[in-house]
Structure formats: C-alpha cells, structure tokens
Amino acid sequence: MTTFNLTDEAGARAFFEALSIPTPEAVKDLHEFQKGPGGWDLAYRLLQLPAVSCQFYGAHTLQVKLARDWATLDATHRLPLRDQLLGWLLQFANGPLVVLTKLCLALTTFSVKAVPDPWPRFIPYTLDWLRREAQAIHAAQGTIVAVDRAILEFLSVLPEEAHRGDLTGSRAALYLQEINEALPLVLETCHGYLATSGDPIRGVQSQGLQRPGDLEPDVGTEIQAKTLRCLARWAQHELPLDQLPGTLVRALYFLPYPATTEAAVELIVSIFEHPKAGQIQTTLADSFLGAVTSPWLTGAVRQTVDEENEAEARVLARLLLSFAEGFPDLVAEGLGRRPEVDRLVELLFAFTGFPGHFAVDQEVSDMPLQFWTLLQETLSESDEPPVAVGPIFDHLLRILVDQLQLPDYSTWGTWPRDVRDRFRLYRRDVGDALLACYYQRREAALGVLFDLLTAVPTPNSGAAPAWGPADPHWPRVEAVLYALRCVAEAVPVREAAYLPRLLTPDFLGTVARSDNVLLQTALLHLIGAYAPWLNRHPALILPAVEAVTSAFARRELAGPAAAAFRALCETCKGHLRAVAPDIIQTVVRISPGIPKSDKAKAFQSMCELLHGLAPDRFAEPFVYLIGNLLVATRDAARNASGLPVDQWHALTLEHLSYLTACGKGLQPLDIGLRDICSIDLTGTDDDADDEGVPPFAVHQMDDGGLAASALAAAAGWARFLGGDEYRRIDELTRAVLTELSEAFLQDEEVTEALCQFIRCTLRQLPGSSLGVAAAVNERDAPLAALRTYAAPPRVVNIVQPDPWFVVDLICDRYARLTALWPGPAPATLVSLLTYYLDTATHILAAYGHLVPYTAWYRHTTALADVGAGELRTGLINLAGRPAGLTPDALQTLLRHVLTDRPALVAPDRAGDLLTHLLSALLPPTVHILGRGEIMTQYPHLVISLFGLLTKAMAADSAPLARLPPEALGPLFALALRGFTLTDRLSLKTIFQFATELLGGGAGASTSGGGGGPAATLVAQFLEHYGEAMIAEVLLSLGGKLPRSMLSQPTELLYKSVTCHFEPTKRWLHALLARDGFPSAHVDAEVKRRFTADVLGTRAYHRFREIVHKFAMQCRNMTDLTYGMY
C-alpha cells in the first residue's frame, strides 16, 4: 500500500514535492512505483523537474528499470531510448554531478543489455554522438555544452560497471571485446585532455617538479584532474601492461599542480596496484624514484610536516606508500645503494613522526606503520641484506617511542573515551612496528630503548614523587616501558645485558612511589609480559611479585595487577612454592580493596600456585585461603551482618564468584602419562631446570628413589586428608551449599552461581591415562599407584564436595522447585531448573566413564588392602626402607583417598549415583514439558533436558536403562513430540539424543535379543516409537526443516540404518509407499532408488550425498545452483 497516488495530478504533485526533500514515505513509495510498468514514464517526469533530488531519483529509476525490466521494453523503443539517454547527458552536462553520474550509470546499464545487438561499437558511438550534438547545439543556440565533462564521467564509470553487469558466457566476452577494441580511443581521448603547452611525457623533467613554484600556466585544470581520475579507473580494470609506464610519467607530470595533485596520486596508486605491475616494477621504479628526489616532492613533504598540514600530508604519504608497500623488495635492495631509496625512507620517517598525538592532533603517523613491518619481513628473507639497515631501524625505534608518548595528565583527562581508545589502538599498531625493529636489530634494539630510558633525567628526591603526574619526564619512561612490553615475545629468556638493569628493586620501587597510575600500569603490564624471562632469573621474581601485590591496594591498578599476578603464578610457580603462603596471606590481607572481578582472578592464580606444593607446605595456605573464604560465604548465606536484601544478595554473589575462582584454580592439571610417571615432590626450588619447570613435572628417578620420595609425600598427604582441618573444610563446603540453596531457592543469579561452583569442582574420574590401569605386573602396580598418589590434588579437585551429597542436594531442590510449577513466574522456574539440569549433565560427564576407572580402582584398592602383603613387600624393597617412614604410609594414604575422600566412589556405586540422579530429575521435567505448549514456550528447558539425556546415554553404566518403564514411556513420547518443534537448538539437541540412543543399542532390534541394559532400552524404544521417528526424519528431509539443518536427520538416519538395519528397512519401505510422502515432488521411482541407495552403503560421505540429493528432490530444487550440495 502506497502513501501517494500518481493517478491524479494532486497526488503526483504531493509525491514530487515530498521526493524533493526527500521524505522516507516518498522514497518507500518510489521503490514500489519502480516495480510497475509506470516506472518508465515516472523516470521521464522526474528528470524534467527542477529539484536536484527528483532529477537524481529519475535517473536512478531509469537505471533500475533497465536492469530489472529490460525484457518488458519493446524492441522498437530501445534505440530511441538510447538516444534519449544521450540527450539527457548533454542536458545535464553543465548540471549537478550526482545526476550526471547517475545518467552515465543508466547508459552503462543500457549498454550491458544492448551490446552487441542492437548497439555495436557503443563507446565510439557515444563519444561521436555527444560531440556532434554538442557542436550542433552551440551552432544553433550559441550555448557551450560541457561535453568533455559528460564524456569523462561516462568513461569513468564504464570500467567498474562493466564488471558488475549481469553478463555471463559469450555475451560477457563480446562486451569485454567491445571495451578492449575501444581502448585506444579512450586513451587518445584522455591524452587529448591532458595536452599542455609543455610536454607531459617528459614527466620528472617538468618544470614543476624541478623548480618548485615555477609552474606552467595551462596545467592543473579541473578537466585534467577529472581525466586523471578517469585513467585511474581504467588502470584498475582494463589498462594494458604496456600502457602503464607512459601513464605513470603523465601522472607524475601533474603532481606539483594543486588542482591535479590528488588526482595524479590516485592514478599513480592505481598503477602500482595493477595486478601485473610487478612484471615491470623496475621500469616503474626508475620513473617514480626520479620524482622522489625532485626538489618539489622533497620540499612539499617537509613543508606539510613543518606546517602540520594533515590533509596534504595524507595525500603525499599515500603516494609514497603506494610504491613502498607495493614493491618492498625494491626498497630493501636499494637501501644504502640508491640515493632515491634512501630519500624515500627519509620522507617516510617524516610521516611516521608526524607532529602531534594520533587521533587528537593528526591521523597521518599510522599510515607508514605497515610498511616498516613489510620491510623487515622482506629483509629477513633476503640472502644479502643491506649493511645500512642498522641505523635505519635504530632511528625508527626512536621515532616510534616518541609517537608512543602519552600527553600530560591534565590533557589526558580531557580526551573523550573514544579518542583514548583510538590512541590505544594506534599504540598497539606501533607495537607491531617495534616488534619488527626488534626482529631486525635484536639486542641492539634493547640497547636503543635503554639509552632512551637512561637519558631521562634522574628523579630528584624532594616533596614531589619521582616521575609523578607533575613530572614532565614520565611520559618518556612510560613509552619506553610500553615499547619493551611490545617486544617481550621475541626477547630470549637468556637475555642478561639490559633487562637485569631494569627489573631491579630500585627501579620497581621508584615507579611504585611515583603515585602515577599510567606509569605503574605500564610497569605491571611489563612484568606480566616478561614472566617467562623472570622465571629464568629467579633473583628478580620476588621484587616483581612484591610490586604486583602492592599494586592491588589501589583500585585503578587492580586490573593490570591481577593480570601480571596470574602470569607470574602460572609461569614462575616452580620458584614461588617456597613463598606461596606469604603471597597468599599478603593478597588476602589487602583483598578488601581489590575490585571483585580482579580479586577473583587473584584467588584463582593463588590456588593454581598451590599445585606444586608438598603436603606439609600445602596445608597452611590452603586452609587459610579456602577456609576463610568458606566461613565468609557461610556468614553471607546467613546474613550475619543483617544487611538489606539487595546488599545481602550482592555480597553472596561476590563470595560465590571467589569460591568458583578457587575451584577453577584447584582443578587438577591435564597432564599425560609421562608427567604422572615422573612425579617427585621432594625436590627444592634449586632443582628447577633451565626453563624453570619444577622437578615433579620432568625429573625422572630410578624406581627405588621414586618409591622413597613418593612414600614421603604419601605420609604427608595421609596426615592432611585425615586431619581435622580438612574435615572442617568439607563440613563448611556442605554448609555453604545447603544454606545458600535454601536461602536463595528461587533466586536465578545465586542458583546459577552456586551451580557454577559445583561444576567447576567436578573432575572426570581417573583411569588408564593416569598410568595405573597400564600396570601389568606386581612390581609395576605399586609404582604406578605411588606416582599417581604422591599428590592427590593432581588427581581430584580437593575442594569437590561429596558427590552423593551434591546429588541429594540437587534432587531435593529440584523437587521443591517443580512442586511450585507453574507459579506466578514460570520463566524464572524454568531458568532455575535448567541450571540444575546442566549441573547434572556435568556430573554424568564426570562419573559416567567407568571402564578405565574400574581398572584403576582395582589396582589402587589392592594396594590399600592390608592383606596385600606381597605388594607391600615389593614396595618396601623398592623404597629401601627410608628412615622415618612406616611401611603403612601408602596404605594409609590410599585409604583416605579411596574411602574418606568423597570425590572418588566405587565403580558399582557410581552407576547407582547416576541412576538416583536421573530418577529424581526426569519424571517431573517430562511431566512439565508434556503440558500444552510448554516445549514451544521454553526451549531452554528442552535443550537442558535432552542434553542431560544425551550424556546419560554415553555413560558406561547405562543409568537411563535402569529407570523403570513407567518413567521411560513418557520420556520417549516426549522425544517424539520434540521432532515437531521449530526452535533450531531444541531440534538439534533432540536429534543428538536420538542418534546417541540408537548408537547405544547397536546390534539390538525389535526382533532380536539384547546386548545389555542399553540394548534392551533401545529395543523398547524402537518397538514403540521407531517407525514414527523414521517418519519424522523423512518429513524433515522432505522440506519440514531448512536445508541448513539437514545434517541432523541425516546422522540419525545413518545411525538407524547402520545399527538397526532390518527394522529401518521395513519402516522405510512402508513409509515411502505412501502417496505424496514425504513430498509431492518425488515419485515412486525416486523413493525406490533412494531406499535402495541408503540401505546399500555404509560409507558416511556417500550416505550423506544420497540423502542430500533426495532432500533437494523433495524440495524441487535439483535444477538450482544454490541447491547443490
């Protein structure tokens, strides 16, 4: 429905008046009018109106009609329309450029449709017609028509539009042939407009380039600028290679003239970007480099830089960089050998160091940055790099450091945020150029940076802090620190000439006392970047750690301090083990002033630091950190301080985030068999290897030494795990989970955070990857157990609560929530249920893989058995009866881990655990989703439920098969209903569950026996729902699902065919025998062939091709290109 009516004069006038503004309603109606047959007449009427916008839309409408409705234009009207178009070109030759350009685009669209029939040689015809008619108008009326302007505009749009035309095959070849045949005429026309009293072909010998200010009077006109831009378009698309040198010389000729400078630069850039320019790069370089050393160009660059003329500087920088970035190999070869290349580099230095701060005063200095990286990469690949590059990159380093400098504090505070962000991005780009300098100069680059740092005046001791906000020299120090951080990734850890002079207690203390947030931030980032280097220089680690931990006391520095602290803890943990308790106490003491997110990162880093500690050094910091945090969280759950509800809620979430961070930090590392088999926790910090890796990761001992050291560690861990402090930690964890889930039963945020904490503590049960199941003889079994249990925190998450307690808690809270359904806020209840379902999915993942765990458990249980005398004897013989250790130390430890430590359960009990979990969660969830449109309204609940079921089918203990039939029937019916959903993620999850379900019963069928509980489960499902499921799969292929989701039903059908062939065959024959099923576009023969093909292959790739072809046939899309697989 349109707003305006063009059938009456008043409506048309209102439309034209609205379009002259133009209004959104008028533009919208214009798009509708263009679709109808009246669009041709509308274009003519609009072009006759005085408003420029109406004329523009008239030309645009004409272009649209020619592109879309050419076939509806009567053949007898086409050539007259062409001449009418040409007439409009002359009519608007002196008019607005936007209208003239649009008419030229319309004429180009006409030529794409009409060449070669009925309009051959369209370019010569157009030029001749325009000139002839312009002369006739001048002779008849005395009016001077700017025909040159129209001709150049037409020639300018032609190259690009020619390649956008809807031409294919032979017509495209004929059209391009027309253009190529007319190319000499195009060049002749352009050269004619460029003719002057001088000689453009002399190029760099022109007066303008050699004598600045001595310009020729008839050079630098508007028509010449337009001609140069026209040639630039042709250079990008059609200009032959042999025309490039002469065109370049002509462009250089017009460089000094203000009216043609930008146009000449545009043409030169297009020449250098020509796809074949590299074939004649030497010829092009000779011409261009002659201009680089000309007095005009050198003087122009220096003048623009001195006067800080950003607009002209960008033009000249683009000119120089088009050559430098296009031919970096020529620049690299000419350094120190060709004066022209040295001058080019000198001029690029000027633009790199353009005065002012980027994004505030100028946007020029970022333009050459990419070139310096290209130059370094080219030099690194050269067999004979120039000897003169050292001074070049040293000078570049100094320039880049100058550009990095921040303004003074008063100025920095006035910059808007977006300007600050852009300046930071610029500094990051400068960092890439600095890295290129380092790769070229290596240690010499550090020497330059340290020379710049030592040149900064030594701070005076006085009332004002050294390098404080009022000190004018701090920006230089900050810039050098930033530069050093940028090159950190390339600096070798063995560097000992410069960095030891920087990261000293004196320098760190000076910066710490400066009260300068920006400078201190730079130092913290520097420390984090050089953590690998510090790991190789342990004497400097503690001062760095002290600098980082002291920065936590200031909120503005907490973010970079947390990042630096994490880097140090991850990289230097081998050297920090001795002081870990002190570090933890320090950070916990100052933690009240640390922002919440940064504090969580610090807690996670500290817990990761605990991984390398021996048991006697692990206990104190662990209890101090986790114990105090659990007490604080329990008090928050009880609201011991009597806070208002909103503050109580916020405090609870805060403490839960800290607990979650600690749970992540204490998660055992994913280490392989080699690492596990070489654990030794008795080494000292001095035992770290050259890279600072602690000995328990790589130190290999003989069997006797390994047994003795493991026994020593076992005794310590046995005392800790059996002690009151650890029992207190477990009790506190239970209390926190119980009280928080009770107090915030219906709170989404707290429940989500609580479930996240539980999930982050879960750890997949150990198995063969830990080396115990691989033990094949009596002697290896105890050694494997020793290597595993020398450090229990490396096997289980030591803060994980009892899984039976967690499962009972989840079941209880879930039952209470489902009893409230639907309640006043069903969406909130759904979110709460999904959190618990997702947590249950993680529990299934952790306790579901029992095959490797069962073997592991059998070996470790044998070691813990008091009656395993032979194993004990072999173990003691290997250990050599070390002094002070009892033979029962290992047994004591294993009993604590296997019996007292709740995270590890017996394999047979693990199946009971998961069955109990599913039996409590599934029935109420299925009951809720089975009501009305709940599945459609709450897809997240569907996704969580079937994600849980998919993981349950993958579990070794087959917990789903243990559920009673009265629970499975509604579940299977719900799954079948789920195939009718439209939500993509829900459908994908249901298809994944069905695929996993069929795979879990491989070999079972409705007609045969079973292969265990899982096979029996699948047989029951197929007997009642198999045919209906295959029917839904076929409907999905037939067009019910979008093509982007065909992979899900394809995989399900493949699993059904490969695992349950006979029933699937029977169902396919029965279903596809129906008329019009699954689509009216496939006949009986197509369905017969499809059935035979899918039943006759087991290769998945071939199977997928067959199904995709059938889906396309069902959609009647076999003849469409985009329907191809």
PyMOL commands that set and color helices and strands:
alter all, ss='L'
color gray80, all
select helices_A, chain A and resi 9-19+24-35+39-47+52-68+70-72+75-91+97-114+122-141+147-162+169-194+200-205+207-210+222-237+241-253+261-272+277-292+295-306+310-326+328-334+339-352+369-381+389-404+409-412+417-441+443-454+474-486+488-490+499-502+505-512+517-529+531-536+538-551+555-571+573-593+596-612+615-638+645-665+673-676+685-687+695-698+703-721+724-743+748-761+768-770+780-789+792-794+803-819+826-847+851-864+869-879+889-900+907-929+934-937+939-954+959-962+965-978+984-1000+1013-1040+1043-1045+1047-1059+1061-1072+1084-1095+1100-1114+1121-1123
alter helices_A, ss='H'
color red, helices_A
deselect
rebuild
show_as cartoon
